[in-house]
Amino acid sequence: MDITVEELKKRLDDGEDLHFYDVREEHEYEEDNLGATLIPLGELPDRLEELEPLKNEEIIIHCRSGARSGKAAKFLESQGFTNTRNVVGGILAFRELED
């Protein structure tokens, strides 16, 4: 299931406690990030254990444009995660919203 940048921004602005992950590479994260926990897409299979307790919780995933986070969400769903949400348009759309 997807989440819009508008909904994400509102929830972040409201200070909601989110399970929020960034699946971009470390250098991208260092340049600009939204405060999500970094788990690069390629490391996701090796770091499933970290996410295991969240299997039935909402997990919001973003990347640069929404492509990698879409793959990450599908992968997590294939591993039994029930509520993964892909940020449509990624950080690019989020920053555009702010401008």
C-alpha positions in Angstrom: 0.0 0.0 0.0 1.2 3.5 -0.8 1.4 6.6 1.3 1.5 10.1 -0.2 4.2 12.7 0.7 1.4 14.9 1.9 0.2 12.3 4.4 3.8 11.5 5.5 4.6 15.2 6.0 1.5 15.8 8.1 2.3 12.8 10.3 6.0 13.9 10.7 4.9 17.4 11.4 2.5 16.1 14.1 5.4 14.3 15.7 3.9 10.8 15.2 6.2 7.9 16.2 6.6 6.1 12.9 8.5 3.0 11.9 10.1 4.9 9.1 12.9 3.5 6.9 15.1 4.9 4.1 16.4 2.3 1.6 18.8 4.6 -0.3 22.6 4.3 -0.2 24.6 5.8 2.7 26.0 8.7 0.6 22.5 9.7 -0.5 21.3 9.6 3.1 24.2 11.8 4.2 23.4 14.4 1.6 19.8 14.7 2.6 17.4 12.7 4.8 14.0 12.8 6.4 15.1 11.3 9.7 14.2 7.8 8.8 16.4 4.8 9.8 18.8 3.9 7.0 18.7 0.4 5.6 20.1 0.4 2.1 17.9 -1.9 -0.2 20.8 -4.3 -0.8 21.2 -4.9 3.0 17.5 -5.4 3.6 17.6 -9.3 3.4 20.5 -9.4 5.9 18.8 -7.0 8.3 15.3 -8.6 8.4 15.9 -9.6 12.0 15.9 -5.9 13.0 12.4 -5.5 11.5 11.0 -8.8 12.6 9.2 -7.3 15.7 7.4 -4.9 13.4 5.9 -7.7 11.2 2.3 -6.5 11.9 3.0 -2.8 12.5 2.9 -0.1 9.9 6.3 0.3 8.2 6.8 3.4 6.0 9.6 3.1 3.4 11.1 5.7 1.2 13.9 6.2 -1.3 14.8 8.9 -3.9 11.8 8.5 -6.2 9.7 5.5 -4.9 11.2 2.7 -7.0 13.6 1.1 -4.6 11.2 1.6 -1.7 8.5 -0.1 -3.8 10.8 -3.1 -4.2 11.6 -3.1 -0.5 7.9 -3.0 0.4 7.2 -6.0 -1.9 10.1 -7.9 -0.5 8.9 -7.3 3.1 5.4 -8.4 2.1 6.9 -11.6 0.6 8.5 -12.2 4.1 5.2 -12.0 5.9 5.1 -8.3 6.8 1.4 -7.1 6.7 1.5 -3.3 6.6 4.3 -1.9 4.5 3.8 1.5 2.9 5.8 3.0 0.0 6.2 6.7 -0.1 5.0 7.7 -3.6 7.6 9.9 -5.3 10.2 9.5 -2.5 12.3 12.2 -1.1 12.2 14.1 -4.4 8.4 14.6 -4.1 8.7 15.4 -0.4 11.2 18.2 -1.0 9.1 19.5 -3.9 6.1 19.6 -1.5 8.1 21.8 0.9 9.2 24.3 -1.8 
